[in-house]
Amino acid sequence: MSCNPSNADFRPANYNIQIWQNNTWSQIFQLTANTDPIDLTGANIEIQVRRRPNSADADMTLTLADGITIGGVDDNQITINYDVNIDAGSYVYDMTIQFPNDNIKTYIWGNFIVYQDITQI
């Protein structure tokens, strides 16, 4: 029996967010494996923002029903459109996807910095 040495890196991409309090987080992510689109048809997507990774409760949660949509030509585009109405401060977040076959993958994580809004509309 022989094994070919190789490395597999299953860690999510690190992507830090900085935004003003009470502003709308509008962003588009396109998911690919190498250059192949990852089909998100039927997938469940959730983003949670917490003070610490082990905080008991999420300070902000985005779902397909609230702030996240799937689209794009290959159904591999995730669009975020969500008002950030949490206290100014330092948080962490990640984006986890559960596929129709029940596989779960965290694709993105990072710091989520919310700055105090100055203008009150």
C-alpha positions in Angstrom: 0.0 0.0 0.0 1.3 3.5 -0.8 0.0 6.9 -0.3 0.8 10.0 -2.3 1.7 12.9 0.0 -0.6 15.8 -0.5 -2.1 18.6 1.5 -5.8 19.3 1.8 -6.9 22.6 3.2 -10.5 22.7 4.2 -10.4 26.0 6.1 -12.8 28.7 5.1 -11.5 31.9 3.4 -10.8 34.8 5.8 -12.7 38.0 4.8 -12.9 40.8 7.3 -15.9 43.2 7.2 -15.9 46.8 8.4 -19.2 48.8 8.3 -21.0 51.7 10.0 -23.7 50.9 12.5 -27.3 51.3 11.0 -25.9 51.0 7.4 -27.0 48.3 4.9 -24.5 45.5 4.3 -24.7 45.0 0.5 -22.3 42.5 -1.0 -22.1 39.7 -3.5 -20.1 36.4 -3.1 -19.6 34.0 -5.9 -18.7 30.5 -4.9 -16.4 28.3 -7.1 -14.3 25.2 -6.6 -11.2 26.0 -8.6 -13.1 27.7 -11.5 -16.2 25.5 -11.4 -19.4 27.2 -10.0 -20.8 25.6 -6.8 -24.5 25.0 -7.4 -26.4 26.4 -4.4 -29.9 25.2 -5.6 -31.8 23.9 -2.6 -29.0 24.9 -0.1 -29.6 26.5 3.2 -27.3 29.5 4.0 -26.8 31.2 7.3 -24.5 33.9 8.5 -24.1 34.6 12.2 -22.3 37.5 13.8 -21.2 37.1 17.5 -19.0 39.0 20.0 -16.8 35.8 20.3 -16.9 32.5 18.5 -18.2 30.8 21.6 -20.8 33.4 22.6 -24.1 31.7 23.6 -26.2 33.9 21.3 -25.7 35.5 17.9 -26.0 39.3 17.8 -27.1 39.1 14.2 -28.3 36.3 12.0 -28.9 36.3 8.2 -30.8 33.6 6.4 -32.4 33.0 3.1 -35.6 34.3 4.6 -33.9 37.4 6.0 -31.0 39.2 4.2 -29.6 36.5 1.9 -30.6 35.5 -1.7 -29.2 33.0 -4.1 -28.9 33.8 -7.8 -26.5 34.2 -10.7 -26.4 32.4 -14.0 -25.0 29.2 -12.3 -26.9 29.6 -9.0 -23.6 30.1 -7.2 -24.0 33.8 -6.3 -24.9 34.8 -2.7 -26.2 38.3 -2.3 -26.3 40.0 1.1 -28.6 42.9 1.7 -29.1 43.5 5.4 -29.3 46.5 7.8 -26.6 46.2 10.5 -28.5 47.3 13.6 -26.2 46.0 16.3 -24.0 47.9 18.8 -20.7 49.3 17.6 -17.9 47.0 18.4 -15.8 44.1 17.4 -17.4 40.8 16.4 -16.7 37.7 14.4 -18.8 36.0 11.7 -19.0 33.1 9.4 -21.1 31.9 6.5 -22.2 28.2 6.6 -24.0 26.4 3.9 -26.0 23.2 4.3 -26.4 21.4 0.9 -29.4 19.3 -0.1 -27.4 16.2 0.6 -26.9 17.4 4.2 -23.2 18.2 3.7 -22.2 21.3 5.7 -19.4 23.7 4.7 -18.2 27.0 6.2 -16.9 29.0 3.3 -16.1 32.4 4.8 -15.2 33.7 8.2 -13.6 36.8 9.7 -13.8 39.8 11.9 -16.9 42.0 11.7 -16.2 45.5 12.9 -19.1 47.8 13.4 -18.3 51.5 13.8 -20.5 54.0 15.6 -22.8 55.9 13.2 -22.6 59.6 13.5 -25.5 60.8 11.4 -28.9 59.7 12.8 -31.5 59.4 10.1 
